[in-house]
């Protein structure tokens, strides 16, 4: 699981770096940086804190923005891409929650 966490840290770092020319890039870079930090904590073998809350926050954000995903050419829509990023983030938090429940990563105390 630690190797996967390192890979995901690189993925989310890439997402954050792609925000450099976005009008609201600082906000999205910070959102993706949360994912990077959680991934690095897992990669270091430490218990990540707040996974249920983070999973709910990312899922709520994705649900709020997701109507864009149901349009044709959503990939050309900034909101559609942001929604997809939030869905990926929510799924990653869900994977970490499941791994924590199974004992693959340490549970926070």
KARACOR-V218906 format. One record per run of one state. SS is the DSSP state (H for helix, E for strand, - for the rest). FROM is the first residue (numbers start at 1). LEN is the number of residues. If there is no record, write none. Layout:
ss:from:len
SS:FROM:LEN
SS:FROM:LEN
//
This chain:
ss:from:len
-:1:1
H:2:16
-:18:7
H:25:19
-:44:7
H:51:20
-:71:3
H:74:3
-:77:1
H:78:25
-:103:7
//
